[in-house]
Amino acid sequence: MIKRLLVLFIFSAGTVAWAQNAGASGVKSTTVPFVLDHNRIVIEADISLPGGESQRISAWVDNGNPDFYMSRRVATLLKLEVRCDERECQVPPPKEISIGGMTISLDKVKEAKIPLKSPAAAAILAPGMSAEMNVPSTILRNYDVLVDFPAHKLTLGQPGSLKFNGVNTKVTVNGANGLIEIPSEIEKKKKTTLGLDLGASISLLTPELFERLASAHPDWPHMTGAVGPANMWGLDDETKWKVMRADRLQYGPLFLTAVAVAEFPKDEAASFEKRAGLPTSGLIASEALLNYRVGLDYAHAVVYFDVGRLFTFPDFDVIGLTLRPEDDGRFTILAIADLDGKPSVLTGAEGIQPGDRLVAVDNITTAGSTMGQVWHMLGGDPGKQRMLTIEREGKQHSVLATVQHFLGETDAAEDSKKKSKKR
């Protein structure tokens, strides 16, 4: 847990490589450190301001989204002309950004989008994030990309400049937007495709596939309500999201086990499938690939998986809250998850109610934190107690909450596995 906290708040010594590359011309590749925040890859990038100076900002590497976003603050710094409708604002994109001293061209990006936000959230892409810009698939597809999860390093290179290791598979890359689909198989029955979205915090399966698997395998660990990495954005319907741990699935050349998956919202699933251009059954996110170095060879439509460690992450050892990050940096509690048919945290007047604010965890304030930082505060070894400071109607009180082991093996599942081993 301590190592994960250090990774979240401190960039690694890889910044030395950044400094060596900075200012270099004709750089063919660069390696920079990243922070893994709520399973999202966040790096630092430089933008050139109209006056000639540069400004360093945080950027979210999001290969599962083709749209280019920036914060309103960045658009203001760049003095870009902003046009808005009822949903969002658009600006002409800058010509380039710099990552680790390597110039990343944006000449093929048609527009940059700015989500409509209150003035308090002008310096972020979305509540609960620190990034002011994303690096989407439409940009990444022009490079070789290596995401080294064990070392928390990102390498970008000109096509053909990187040497990839590990097992590999041919994939389908949408030529228009860079979205990746990988041949997959679940339960050795139906072949399908699953997207690769390293910008998502949890893997997702379409409602049809999720329900079919849940019905066929009632012994698989499951729950209702998004906690931990499944609490992606704090949407209202996340309180009703279904989550389970799939026993086994084949993803290209990989055989992944105990994969945490949530039910893909129907509209979002249809939108992703339409943009990817192929029928898809969902997507695999960073959460399932944290032990790997993932290489994206866009030019040859090949993805590499190189195992870097063998470790089981305690992804759902958390306090059972569903949270929504607000524009003002505070966190609203949307729901309390059940465990064994009972609320996992004390509820009622002396406990927690939907609509309360989470002010602090063990006297560490949550205001202005990212979703990843707050969920690290709420995690730990099962049985560990945390003191939560709760605000309701302007008054604060404390609630002692216990870290629970969600999505753990049920007694029935363990008995089933023991019987199967004896056969």
C-alpha positions, 0 to 999 in steps of 0.5 A: 500500500505504501508503495502505491501511495508513493507512486501516486504522489511522486514521479519516479527518477525517470525524470532524469531521462526527461531532462536529458531529452528536453530541448533536443531536436529530432528526437525519435523517442522519449521515455517519461514517468507517469503517475497511475491515478485511479488506473489512469496514466497521467504524464507531464507535457509542455505547451508553447504559449504565444509569448514564446515561453512554455507551460508544463501541464498534466496530460491523461494518456487515453488510447480508448478515446479519439477526441482531444480535450483540454481545460478552459485554462489551457485554452486561455493560456494559448489564447485560442478562440472558444466557440460553445454550444449547450454541451461543450466548447470547441477551439482550434487545437495547438499545432503541437505539444512536447512530451519529454522533449519530443515534439508531438504533432497535432496537425491531424487533430481537427478540433479540441473540445472543452467540457462546460464547467463552472469557473471552479473547475476551469483547470481540469478536464473532469472533476476528480482528475488533475489532467488539463489535456488528454493524449487521445488515440488520434494522436497516439496512432501516429507513434510507437507506444510502450506503457510500462506499468510495473516501472510507471514509464511511458515511451513514445517513438516514431514508427519503427523506432521501438523494440517491443518484447513479449507475446503479440497479436494482430489487432484491428486498428480503426484507421480514422481514429486509432481505436484498437479491438483485440480478438478475444474468447470467453469460456472457450465458447464464443469468439468476440472482440474486446477493445483496449482502453488504457484510459479506463479505470475498470474493464467493461462488458456489454449488458448482454454478455455480462448478464449471460455470464452472471446467470451462468456463473452465480458463484463468481464474486459479484456486487451491485454498486460501484466502489474502488476502480469501478467508481469511474466518474461518480455518475448517478447510475454508478450506484446501480452498476453491476460488478463481478470478477470473471474467472477467466478470459482470453485476450489476444495471446493472454489468459487473464484470470479473476478480471474485475468487470463492470456492466457497460452502460448500454448507450456507451457500449453502442457508442464505443462499438460505432466508433471502433467500427467492429462489433465488440463485447466490451473493453479491457482497461488498465486495471487488468494489465497492471503487471504488463508492459503493453506495446502498441505498434499502430503501424503494423496493427500489433499489440505486445504484452510483456509480463513484468511482474506477478502480483495480485492487486487489492483493487477492491479492498476498500470502504464501501462508498460510491463517490461523486467528485464535484466541480468545487473539489469536494466529494459527495457520497452517492451510496453505501455498498452492501456486503452480505446483504447489509450496509458495509458502513454505518448508516442513518443519522449517526452514520452516513447518508446519500448526499453527505460530503466526505470531508476527510479520511483519518484527518486527511482532507479530501477537498481538491484530491483526485479520485485516485488519491481518495480511493487510496485513502479509503483502501487498505487491508481488510479489517483496517478501520478509517475515521471518516469526517462527514458533512451534512447540512453544514455540520460535521461528524465522524464515522468509523468505517472498516475496509472490506474485501469486496468481490472476494471468493464466496464460500460456494465458489471456493467449494466449487473450485476445490471439487473441480481440482479433485476431479 
